[in-house]
C-alpha cells in the first residue's frame, strides 16, 4: 500500500466501508431467509400430522386398515409429503402411503404425532362434562417431508442474495469512482501542472471547480505559477542580455588579442633584424677596442645595447611565452652575484628618483634557471622603482626549509586588495588611466607570472595602500657541492680551444650579414655570406670537402623559406652540413615547422655570447663526428 498512488488509495478508502456493510447486510438477511425456510418446512410437516390425528383415531380404534390407508394416501398427495406411516400403540405399521427409494431417504425430514383416545363421561348437566383421566395413546402418525423444495428455495434465496450483494458492490464501486474522481482529478491536474512548470513550459491556469480547499489550492497554484513564470522570464532575459554582453566582450578580447599578436609579429621581424645586427657589431667592436682609449666608451655602448635588447625582449616575451619557445634549464648557482648584477642594472634608475636600492647579502645556493630568475627580479625591481616615490627598494632571500624565498620589498604606493590579482594581467597598470607609454606597457608582471610558472613556482604579493608591497617567490635550495661540480665542468669546457669551422650565413639583410661576418671572423671562423638560396648553393659549392655550419634566416626575400634552403643545401652536397635557423618570427606555427624539420631555431636578437656558444658547440660536434666517421656523407643537424 505504500507504493499505491492517490487514485488507488482514494478508491480503496471509498469502496472498503461500503463493501463491508453491504456484504454484512446481504449475508445476514440471506441467512435469516434460509432459516425461515427450514422453520416453515417443520411447521408444514407437523400441521399435516396433526390434521390426520382426529381422522385416524376412530379407524385405529375400530382396526379399519382400509380407512387408515385411504387417509395415508390422501395425505401423501401433498407435493412436499414423501411418505405417511400410521402405526398402532405397539408400533405395528397399519398403513403406509408409498415405499421410498434409497436416494429419497437421505433428503427426508420425519415428523411424528401421537394419536390418543378421547373419553367423555355423560352427566345430566353440561357443566359436569369433563375428560376422564389421562388420554391413552392408541397409535402414531409419521409424516416424511422431502427437503428438495426447501433446498431449491434456499438456493434461490442464496442466488438472490449473491446477486443483490454483487449489484450493491458494483453500485458502491461506481459511487467510489465518482466520489474518488471528484477528489483525484483536481489533484492530478495540479500534479500535471506542476510537472509542466518544472519542465520549463509556460503554466496553464487551473480552472477552479467547486469550493473549499480545492478552490484555495488552485488559486494559490495559479498565483504561484504566474509569479514563477514572470521571474523565470525575467531571469532568461537577464541571462540573454548577459550572454550577449559576454559574447561582445569575448569578441572584443579576441580582436584585441589578434591586434596584439599582429603588432608583436610585425615588431618582432622589423625590430629584431637591426637589434640583432647592432648587438653583433657592438660585440665585435668591444673585442677590437680592448686596451684602446675607446674601451670605456664601447663598454658603455655595449651596456646600453644590452639594456635596449632587454627592454625589447620584455615587449616580446609574452609572444614567446604563448608560443612555448622558452624552456627552463635549472642549474645550481649562488644568488649573491645575481643580486649584485640586478643592483648594478637598476642603481641609476633608483638614484634618479632619490630612492635607496640595496640587496641583503646572502651565501645561499639555489637550483633554477638563472636567466629566467634574472628576468623576474629585473621586472619586479623595475616595477618597485616605478611605483615608489620615497623610501627604498630591497632585494632579499630567506631560508624556508628546502626552499629559498626571494623577496622584492618597496615602500611605494601599495596595491588595493581588489587589484592584487588584476595586476598580473596583460596591459594592466595602476594609476595610468591615460596609458602613458613612458610608464611602461603593463606587461612586466604578466611576464613575471608566466616565467614563474615556467620555473614551477608562483609570485605572491602582500600589500597595503600607502604602506608598500612585498613580491615573493620560492625556488629550490641547492648545496655548495653542486656549485663546485658546475665550476669544474665549465672550467674544463673553457680550456677547450675553439675549433675553426666554415660558416655560411644566409640572410637578406646586409646589416645582419656584415655583423655576423665581423663577429664570427673574430672567433676565427671562415665566413661566407649569401643573401638568397641560389647564392647559398653557389657558396656551398666553393667549400667542397669541408664541414659547413649554415646560419640561415627563416624568411628570405621573394618568400623563400630557410627550411627549404637548408634542405636543398643538404641534398646538393655530399659533405656534412649542420643548419641553424635564425628568425624574428615567434608565431607558434613557425616554431612547430622548424621543430618538425629538425633544425634548431634561434630568435633575434641573438646575444653575441649565445651565438658564440652555439657555434662553438656545433663546431665541436662536427669535428667529433668527422674524427669518428670521416667517410660519413649523411647530413648532421
ZINOR-V727781 format. One record per run of one state. SS is the DSSP state (@ for helix, = for strand, . for the rest). FROM is the first residue (numbers start at 0). LEN is the number of residues. If there is no record, write none. Layout:
BEGIN
ss=SS from=FROM len=LEN
ss=SS from=FROM len=LEN
END
This chain:
BEGIN
ss=. from=0 len=5
ss=@ from=5 len=57
ss=. from=62 len=2
ss=@ from=64 len=12
ss=. from=76 len=4
ss== from=80 len=8
ss=. from=88 len=4
ss== from=92 len=4
ss=. from=96 len=5
ss=@ from=101 len=4
ss=. from=105 len=2
ss== from=107 len=10
ss=. from=117 len=2
ss== from=119 len=1
ss=. from=120 len=5
ss=@ from=125 len=3
ss=. from=128 len=2
ss== from=130 len=1
ss=. from=131 len=4
ss== from=135 len=11
ss=. from=146 len=1
ss=@ from=147 len=51
ss=. from=198 len=13
ss=@ from=211 len=77
ss=. from=288 len=6
ss=@ from=294 len=29
ss=. from=323 len=7
ss== from=330 len=4
ss=@ from=334 len=18
ss=. from=352 len=3
ss== from=355 len=4
ss=. from=359 len=5
ss== from=364 len=4
ss=. from=368 len=1
ss=@ from=369 len=17
ss=. from=386 len=5
ss== from=391 len=9
ss=. from=400 len=2
ss== from=402 len=8
ss=. from=410 len=6
ss=@ from=416 len=3
ss=. from=419 len=2
ss=@ from=421 len=3
ss=. from=424 len=12
ss=@ from=436 len=3
ss=. from=439 len=4
ss=@ from=443 len=11
ss=. from=454 len=5
ss== from=459 len=4
ss=. from=463 len=5
ss== from=468 len=10
ss=. from=478 len=1
ss=@ from=479 len=15
ss=. from=494 len=7
ss== from=501 len=5
ss=. from=506 len=3
ss=@ from=509 len=13
ss=. from=522 len=3
ss== from=525 len=5
ss=. from=530 len=2
ss=@ from=532 len=9
ss=. from=541 len=6
ss== from=547 len=6
ss=. from=553 len=1
ss== from=554 len=1
ss=. from=555 len=1
ss=@ from=556 len=3
ss=. from=559 len=1
ss== from=560 len=1
ss=@ from=561 len=10
ss=. from=571 len=5
ss== from=576 len=7
ss=. from=583 len=4
ss=@ from=587 len=10
ss=. from=597 len=2
ss== from=599 len=4
ss=. from=603 len=4
ss=@ from=607 len=21
ss=. from=628 len=9
END
